[in-house]
Structures are given as structure tokens and as C-alpha cells.
Amino acid sequence: MTAVLDRLRSLFLAPTGAAGPAVQVAERVAPRTLGVLCTPADAAAAGAVVALAVARAAREPVAVVCSWPPVAAQDGPARDPVFARGPARRLAARLRGRGLETATRGRLVLVALPAEGGAARAAAERAAAAAGDAPVVVVVAGPRAPELDPLLGAQDRLVVVPGAGAVDGLEAVALVEAARLGRAAGVLRLPATGSARVALGGRLLTPAARGAVSAALEGHAR
């Protein structure tokens, strides 16, 4: 049984020392900073869905998605300003002034965090400091560097996204890891491919996607 749990943990966590105590911290009603734990295959869709949902809830015109390890956020239309709204373009310019690698898509500013854990944490903190009132979502896809734990622990809320065909017990282990970081967490089951594809455009969110994020933030999965 121990071997199975160790294998499950390895999907989200790089080897580290002893885990700290589990602390449950109450989150704000409308969290502005969120950490997303997911597989690399789900990183882009999970970040877009969560960011658009929290921006809508906060009534903000733009949201920031910081991704680690860096994903191909700059592919396709992300580099074309015609696909980005004014607030996203302006915020992206501000973040670039902080030395961050950014792209824009619709209402989203996409930040590719450096591969090295310490540099990634510093970059995400700079992004959050420069974001103003815009919600910030930090997406960590796959086994993470230990330097990212303090960053995740500083978020208002954590969301666990089990990949398609996830092995039994993965959600429970991931939620334990979230509790170890001192944050409440919920499970987000990404909606059908069509809903995720709509969110990737950075503008629209389907009712199914909104409902899935709402359920995750309320602490239960649909």
C-alpha cells in the first residue's frame, strides 16, 4: 500500500523531506489567487478555465495565468494583439517590464515561468505584485520542485485537476498534499473538450465550465 501511495504522490510532487503538518486555512469568498495542480496535458485548459471563472466572479476584465513548467502559451494567436483585449495588452506590457515572458489571449495574460524552481517562484511573485486587482492563477503541471511549495502555500485556494484516466486514489493524495501546504483545496473535473477549447480562446466560458470551477471552489466535485 505504501508503494502505491508513493507512486501517486510522485505525479504531483518531486521528492522532498518530511511533510509539514496539515493546516486548513479558510479562503476568501471570492479567491483572487489560486494554485492549480494538474498534468501537463491539462495545463493550458485548466489555467484558462479557472482564470476566466475567477475573473468573472471578481468582475475583473483580465486575469493572469502563470504556468510551470513553461507551456507553449505563445503559440498561435497568443502573439497577435488583435486576439487580446486592451486590459490584457496593457497588463502584459507591465509584466514584461518586470522581466517576465508574457503572451496575451483574449482576457488572459499568459506568463511562462522559468524552469528552475527558485526562479519560477520569484517570477510568479513579481507577476502577482504587478497584477493589481487582476486574479492570478499559478498552474503547476506534474511533479514540482520543492521551491514552489511556499508559492502554492501563499495562494488563496488550491485546485486539483485529475487527468483523464487517473489512477484510483490520485485525488485523495493530491488533496492531502494541498492540506500539507496549508490551503483548502477542491477537485476540478474539466468539462468536455469543446468547453475547454472555448476557454483557450481567453474570452468565453461555457456554463459547464463555470459550474465545474464553482463546484471545485466550494470544495466538492461534480
Secondary structure, 3 states (H helix, E strand, C coil): CHHHHHHHHCCCECCCCCCCCCCCCCCCCCCCEEEEEECHHHHHHHHHHHHHHHHHHHCCCCEEEEEECCCCCCCHHHHCHHHECHHHHHHHHHHHCCCCCEEEEECEEEEECCCCHHHHHHHHHHHHHHCCCCCEEEEEECCECHHHHHHHHCCCEEEECCCCCCCCCHHHHHHHHHHHCCCCEEECCCCCHHHHHHHHCCCCCCHHHHHHHHHHHCCCCC
